[in-house]
Amino acid sequence: MTVILSKKVYLTVVAASVRFANARIPKDDWLEVSGIFTGRNEGEDVIISEAFPIMHQELDKDAVIDQYKWADEDYEALYIIDDLAFSKDPPEFVVGWWHSHPGFKVMMSHIDIRTTLSYQQNNPLAISLVFNPTRLIRQIEVADKKGDPDKQLKNDPGFKIFRLDDVNRGLEASYHTVDYRIEGYDSVEELITLTQKFIIDITSFFPKSNVPETYEQFVNDKINEFNSLLMGTEEYLTTLTHRGEKKRIPEVLKAQTEEIRKFVAQTYVRIESIKEFMDYLEYKEKETIIPKVENIIHKWDEVITGLDKKLKALSKKF
């Protein structure tokens, strides 16, 4: 068996996991994230079409074992996703599940075996992917025993894929790793390098909470900065006019125009990141968060609309 993942599937798992376990969050507050895969089987191979983040742990520092607390909307999301997959042509279905082990060993706990059991009982080829962001970032495998040295890795994507050997043994079932292939990269080295950079971007710009508020603050700041650049340019050109230095105006206007366009282009890069990050939200979040974020981005688009006319009007004025 080989499991085939697209670049988008892989990045969805990475982004959703890192959002709740990264350098900006105290390690004691890191949370596991869980989701499902949809796709199809080709012979013994599993082709994963999409990854869906479903939920994350609720922090309970007094708990002996952290538990996922499924809400009704989480179960509803599973049904919706399954129906959408089956409506495709050709039909697809849930081919397995994934979750994160932030900062600790990539393996299958008894709880993971129980969950995987439920998937393999319905689909014998179902798989379980376990991802550890730290494994990817530091390229190490955590030691089996405390005090033992960590194992150095090379070009490891941060996860393993598992299947149970014999579902008839229930919770006593053993498991093994499965071969996989991630498509969309020219080499494994490129995959590691680009994904490590991607993690930096997720860490700095995809918060675990207050998503609309974070992006609204960003957009408002950029709008204010843009207006300040326009106003500052006009004031500078006015000052040059009053000083009798009109001959400098073309040079200054060209330089300021380039600065404004560069600022707008850089902001659009971040705006595109925001749009991309909406794909990495938990399913239950999308209905409420995406419309809010779209309205926030629209504010930026409205301000930037007619930029060429604004710059041309500024040029004619002087």
Steps between C-alpha positions, in 0.01 A plus 500: 500500500609855422318809624514794259457852639489827308693807612175664614402200711839502669499875565149479646621253762810712569314831526213373714745327737750787530220747564453342844861408575771746402780720633258777599301271729643368831579134455273403791213652304558307178194312381444201277295549186292235325343469157403264220606417146275445202603332178484163331676167464682388188571133555684485832608866481327786676466827309427788740317789332433727796586542867250657739588638845209414728591581858770560760542403863358717773779591739459329838819508702338292776410212270708183523446435129393780268176419326334633189153627575282446197225753449185443297638730231808276471287194430290705260818605316595135450163422342514806273855427384415136433193597295697757300771246425246239388333753268819536294543329165640245552376470859748532786476420870682530833827310458641561846581752767793707621606673819801675649742403774651842569845458648479127571561171325326407180330173592157353573364528852223270627252781430639534146465125446140515616425785259679332210310183577171679438623612157650166392191308605303701245779519242775235520742730311446799730815668628612709797754783463681640805686830462745672735600857400813482716614189313481696174658820633788341693531183291514273805301206628431511871671220694294199610612539861563811704874562525582327173636718217263623230546346157629731228292497181553629147238636262215372716156660436405469868251216482444129465201315363373191680257213454384238746610143427191314615182686588353179645735541795329826590701723731772234514571542129859575403579748225755571228616798295385553142695638204392838368575756233444878517441651157562861398869538586808458282691327779477401864755771580272761343204365696683535832641846427171647375293342775729628773456851355125437481501418872659837575221672307228298676658573839506874440174548312245226574384537862321224688230746611362844410565441131271775360620747761864429414447553129281805553778663699749411226283640221414817694869561567582452132219734392626767739855452377388522138307822563800642686724423203266681263457794736870516574583503130259785434633701795858445384420615148315804638805590710726474195264728308501760777879487512526564129649155438249383241775349286539227765133403485525241217785319674331504839162401356656203319677382816189539715281327241736202496495486880120505508470229235755287683304540823175402328664194339647383832164544670327298229743214565383494862137531391545193279644316802188588698281361222708182493480459878120487479543151351676389819224597743311231686187414308264643761682834495466564129134601494551786744863603447534500120219755433650732762846473351366552147337825614826609661696434181233685301579811703858486374387438141271803513780726622742380232248514217598776258859521623621594152244782482605629840867505404421660164291769672788568736736537205267743320459709813872573503 
